[in-house]
């Protein structure tokens, strides 16, 4: 099954890691459905998440990963550069 989540819904998961939106993120991580998105939506998500009124409410990424039970990459991890 493929699912498209509204940007507002994704932001809600970042604000409240214990709500229904966060539960859907967990279901996606458990591969119960395929999340469908676009570059435009990801840009919108980043733009809206940077707004001062929301930045203060968004759960820090490390805390969100911990609450959702998603393993974290080591802090020294860096993506490999193409040669």
Backbone as a chain_set.jsonl record, in Angstrom:
{"seq": "XXXXXXXXXXXXXXXXXXXXXXXXXXXXXXXXXXXXXXXXXXXXXXXXXXXXXXXXXXXXXXXXXXXXXXXXXXXXXXXXXXX", "coords": {"N": [[0.846, -1.169, 0.0], [0.527, 2.225, -0.781], [1.092, 5.431, 0.623], [0.286, 8.837, 0.966], [1.248, 11.448, 2.927], [0.112, 14.427, 4.338], [1.888, 17.529, 4.578], [1.419, 19.005, 6.91], [0.606, 16.992, 8.615], [2.969, 15.467, 8.808], [4.601, 17.346, 10.092], [3.259, 17.481, 12.499], [3.927, 15.01, 13.599], [6.574, 15.513, 14.192], [6.329, 17.384, 16.169], [4.818, 16.202, 18.204], [5.748, 13.324, 19.458], [4.203, 11.267, 20.417], [1.721, 11.004, 19.354], [-0.959, 10.207, 16.981], [0.023, 10.832, 14.325], [2.792, 10.336, 14.704], [2.668, 7.637, 15.265], [1.981, 6.649, 12.763], [4.331, 7.196, 11.388], [6.021, 5.395, 12.643], [4.792, 3.012, 11.766], [5.362, 3.227, 9.05], [8.17, 3.064, 9.142], [8.354, 0.452, 9.951], [7.761, -0.77, 7.659], [5.105, -1.165, 6.891], [3.687, 0.186, 5.053], [4.287, 2.037, 2.013], [5.75, 5.154, 1.919], [4.862, 7.958, 0.123], [6.237, 10.731, -1.438], [7.425, 13.989, -2.483], [9.906, 16.062, -4.045], [9.115, 18.699, -3.837], [7.374, 18.617, -1.627], [9.154, 17.875, 0.41], [10.845, 20.087, 0.435], [8.993, 22.04, 1.204], [8.363, 21.045, 3.763], [10.845, 21.344, 5.077], [11.123, 24.159, 4.901], [8.874, 25.101, 6.371], [9.336, 23.895, 8.847], [11.509, 25.317, 9.727], [10.55, 27.733, 10.56], [10.405, 30.199, 13.092], [8.308, 30.002, 15.036], [7.624, 27.336, 14.983], [10.049, 25.977, 15.288], [10.704, 26.034, 17.978], [8.95, 24.208, 18.99], [9.316, 21.75, 17.794], [10.373, 18.469, 18.231], [13.672, 17.626, 19.101], [15.781, 15.993, 16.711], [17.288, 13.701, 17.578], [15.965, 12.973, 19.94], [13.416, 12.436, 18.948], [13.955, 10.217, 17.281], [14.719, 8.402, 19.244], [12.349, 8.129, 20.781], [10.644, 7.098, 18.83], [11.846, 4.706, 18.43], [13.814, 4.296, 16.539], [16.894, 3.321, 15.279], [19.895, 5.179, 15.759], [22.273, 6.804, 13.644], [25.797, 6.56, 14.064], [27.502, 9.326, 15.6], [29.802, 10.052, 14.294], [29.416, 9.293, 11.74], [29.393, 9.844, 8.286], [28.111, 10.606, 5.063], [29.402, 8.914, 2.165], [31.516, 10.515, -0.134], [31.125, 11.131, -3.611], [33.518, 10.141, -6.005]], "CA": [[0.0, 0.0, 0.0], [1.258, 3.497, -0.827], [0.397, 6.463, 1.388], [0.771, 10.211, 0.887], [0.917, 12.168, 4.153], [0.148, 15.876, 4.212], [3.005, 18.169, 5.275], [0.958, 19.358, 8.261], [0.597, 15.735, 9.358], [4.37, 15.141, 9.091], [5.057, 18.295, 11.112], [2.638, 17.074, 13.751], [4.742, 13.912, 14.134], [7.799, 16.106, 14.738], [5.971, 18.162, 17.358], [4.329, 15.305, 19.253], [6.159, 11.96, 19.118], [3.318, 10.285, 21.042], [0.397, 11.098, 18.751], [-1.296, 9.356, 15.838], [0.981, 11.014, 13.224], [4.038, 9.626, 15.025], [2.371, 6.205, 15.121], [2.061, 6.328, 11.339], [5.75, 7.195, 11.021], [6.525, 4.101, 13.118], [4.266, 1.999, 10.845], [6.149, 3.351, 7.817], [9.506, 2.523, 9.429], [8.188, -1.006, 10.04], [7.457, -1.156, 6.282], [3.71, -1.575, 6.727], [3.236, 0.869, 3.841], [5.3, 2.856, 1.345], [5.468, 6.583, 2.008], [5.051, 8.634, -1.157], [6.463, 12.16, -1.25], [8.03, 14.645, -3.633], [10.907, 17.081, -3.71], [8.383, 19.9, -3.431], [6.878, 18.444, -0.266], [10.3, 17.891, 1.319], [11.267, 21.491, 0.533], [7.983, 22.703, 2.029], [8.543, 20.564, 5.129], [12.021, 22.028, 5.615], [10.835, 25.592, 5.04], [7.926, 25.323, 7.459], [9.966, 23.465, 10.105], [12.495, 26.335, 10.143], [9.876, 28.934, 11.071], [10.67, 30.334, 14.528], [7.199, 29.568, 15.873], [7.63, 25.877, 15.028], [11.35, 25.453, 15.73], [10.686, 25.874, 19.432], [8.037, 23.114, 19.357], [9.702, 20.496, 17.152], [11.214, 17.595, 19.045], [14.986, 17.441, 18.47], [15.84, 14.764, 15.917], [17.765, 12.558, 18.366], [14.9, 12.586, 20.866], [12.354, 11.843, 18.144], [14.397, 8.88, 16.895], [14.682, 7.572, 20.447], [10.951, 7.873, 21.118], [10.061, 6.255, 17.791], [12.545, 3.429, 18.399], [14.599, 4.209, 15.313], [18.319, 3.385, 15.616], [20.595, 6.382, 15.301], [23.592, 6.637, 13.036], [26.85, 7.088, 14.949], [27.732, 10.756, 15.362], [30.938, 10.241, 13.395], [29.028, 8.833, 10.413], [29.247, 10.836, 7.215], [27.904, 9.927, 3.779], [30.59, 8.87, 1.321], [31.492, 11.452, -1.257], [31.4, 10.526, -4.908], [34.844, 10.537, -6.512]], "C": [[0.893, 1.235, 0.0], [0.417, 4.565, -0.149], [1.082, 7.804, 1.169], [0.313, 10.911, 2.165], [1.077, 13.667, 3.904], [1.308, 16.444, 5.038], [2.626, 18.521, 6.706], [0.971, 18.122, 9.171], [2.024, 15.335, 9.744], [4.939, 16.065, 10.166], [4.481, 17.935, 12.479], [3.419, 15.939, 14.402], [6.034, 14.435, 14.747], [7.535, 16.877, 16.023], [5.562, 17.26, 18.512], [4.67, 13.861, 18.903], [5.271, 10.876, 19.719], [1.932, 10.264, 20.418], [0.215, 10.134, 17.585], [-0.337, 9.583, 14.662], [2.306, 10.285, 13.481], [3.844, 8.119, 14.909], [2.443, 5.776, 13.659], [3.501, 6.325, 10.841], [6.379, 5.874, 11.455], [6.061, 2.994, 12.168], [5.022, 2.023, 9.516], [7.532, 2.75, 8.009], [9.483, 0.995, 9.532], [7.759, -1.602, 8.699], [6.045, -1.719, 6.116], [3.061, -0.873, 5.534], [4.407, 1.658, 3.273], [4.868, 4.313, 1.428], [5.815, 7.241, 0.678], [5.197, 10.126, -0.885], [7.066, 12.729, -2.527], [9.08, 15.633, -3.134], [10.205, 18.332, -3.192], [7.874, 19.782, -1.992], [8.036, 18.487, 0.741], [10.839, 19.312, 1.503], [10.289, 22.254, 1.421], [8.148, 22.309, 3.501], [9.729, 21.258, 5.79], [11.785, 23.507, 5.853], [9.937, 25.874, 6.245], [8.561, 24.97, 8.804], [10.979, 24.488, 10.618], [11.847, 27.604, 10.686], [10.055, 29.004, 12.578], [9.556, 29.804, 15.429], [7.159, 28.036, 15.99], [8.933, 25.297, 15.554], [11.375, 25.193, 17.221], [9.845, 24.672, 19.853], [8.452, 21.76, 18.798], [10.665, 19.727, 18.047], [12.564, 17.464, 18.351], [15.08, 16.064, 17.816], [16.27, 13.553, 16.736], [16.683, 12.063, 19.321], [13.76, 11.907, 20.11], [12.73, 10.417, 17.739], [14.323, 7.918, 18.074], [13.243, 7.174, 20.789], [10.315, 6.923, 20.107], [10.755, 4.903, 17.676], [13.355, 3.207, 17.138], [16.079, 4.316, 15.682], [18.967, 4.625, 15.017], [21.903, 6.008, 14.633], [24.623, 7.165, 14.016], [27.139, 8.543, 14.605], [28.891, 11.008, 14.416], [30.619, 9.829, 11.964], [28.867, 10.0, 9.458], [28.986, 10.087, 5.914], [29.181, 9.964, 2.953], [30.435, 9.841, 0.169], [31.785, 10.695, -2.549], [32.749, 11.024, -5.401], [34.773, 10.909, -7.962]], "O": [[1.901, 1.278, 0.705], [-0.802, 4.613, -0.313], [2.31, 7.894, 1.186], [-0.883, 10.959, 2.45], [2.071, 14.106, 3.325], [1.66, 15.891, 6.08], [3.434, 18.352, 7.62], [1.308, 18.212, 10.351], [2.265, 14.913, 10.875], [5.673, 15.619, 11.048], [5.158, 18.074, 13.498], [3.559, 15.906, 15.624], [6.536, 13.865, 15.715], [8.421, 17.005, 16.868], [5.915, 17.517, 19.663], [3.951, 13.233, 18.126], [5.551, 9.689, 19.553], [1.049, 9.564, 20.914], [1.108, 9.356, 17.25], [0.088, 8.606, 14.045], [2.872, 9.685, 12.567], [4.759, 7.405, 14.499], [2.907, 4.679, 13.349], [3.852, 5.534, 9.965], [7.178, 5.295, 10.719], [6.855, 2.127, 11.801], [5.291, 0.975, 8.928], [8.019, 2.014, 7.15], [10.476, 0.331, 9.235], [7.434, -2.787, 8.612], [5.813, -2.623, 5.314], [2.005, -1.294, 5.062], [5.393, 1.913, 3.964], [3.749, 4.66, 1.049], [6.929, 7.094, 0.174], [4.376, 10.717, -0.184], [7.196, 12.028, -3.53], [9.122, 15.983, -1.955], [10.65, 18.947, -2.223], [7.94, 20.746, -1.228], [7.899, 19.078, 1.812], [11.242, 19.689, 2.604], [10.703, 23.023, 2.289], [8.077, 23.166, 4.382], [9.63, 21.707, 6.932], [12.194, 24.051, 6.879], [10.211, 26.774, 7.038], [8.347, 25.671, 9.793], [11.275, 24.522, 11.813], [12.544, 28.465, 11.222], [9.884, 28.004, 13.274], [9.834, 29.22, 16.476], [6.702, 27.509, 17.004], [8.932, 24.246, 16.194], [11.999, 24.235, 17.678], [10.012, 24.166, 20.963], [7.986, 20.727, 19.278], [11.644, 20.277, 18.551], [12.615, 17.218, 17.145], [14.52, 15.09, 18.319], [15.677, 12.482, 16.603], [16.509, 10.855, 19.488], [13.203, 10.916, 20.582], [11.907, 9.507, 17.844], [13.916, 6.766, 17.925], [12.966, 6.004, 21.054], [9.536, 6.045, 20.48], [10.312, 4.042, 16.915], [13.562, 2.069, 16.714], [16.486, 5.284, 16.325], [18.628, 5.056, 13.914], [22.554, 5.032, 15.002], [24.35, 8.127, 14.734], [27.033, 8.943, 13.445], [28.96, 12.07, 13.797], [31.45, 9.992, 11.071], [28.269, 11.021, 9.8], [29.58, 9.034, 5.684], [29.95, 10.922, 3.027], [29.364, 9.968, -0.423], [32.579, 9.755, -2.575], [33.083, 12.197, -5.231], [35.789, 11.267, -8.557]]}, "num_chains": 1, "name": "protein.A"}
